[in-house]
């Protein structure tokens, strides 16, 4: 399975932007666990995920070719 990863802020210093291959990822919780295993620095940072430009708040299914944005916390004004 290939997933397009886009990172922002300090997360860009840990994970490179680009397409990553995963043996089997079924949902966002599993994706987060795999990313934190590949990039241990990520485990100590709070971050949010967006799937195809939609910010997610709970576990969602992940399909081949999806775009996942990984963003540090942000606040609005």
Secondary structure as GFF3:
##gff-version 3
##sequence-region A 1 77
A	DSSP	beta_strand	2	7	.	.	.	ID=ss1
A	DSSP	three_ten_helix	9	13	.	.	.	ID=ss2
A	DSSP	beta_strand	18	21	.	.	.	ID=ss3
A	DSSP	alpha_helix	28	38	.	.	.	ID=ss4
A	DSSP	three_ten_helix	40	44	.	.	.	ID=ss5
A	DSSP	beta_strand	47	51	.	.	.	ID=ss6
A	DSSP	beta_strand	54	55	.	.	.	ID=ss7
A	DSSP	beta_strand	67	72	.	.	.	ID=ss8
###
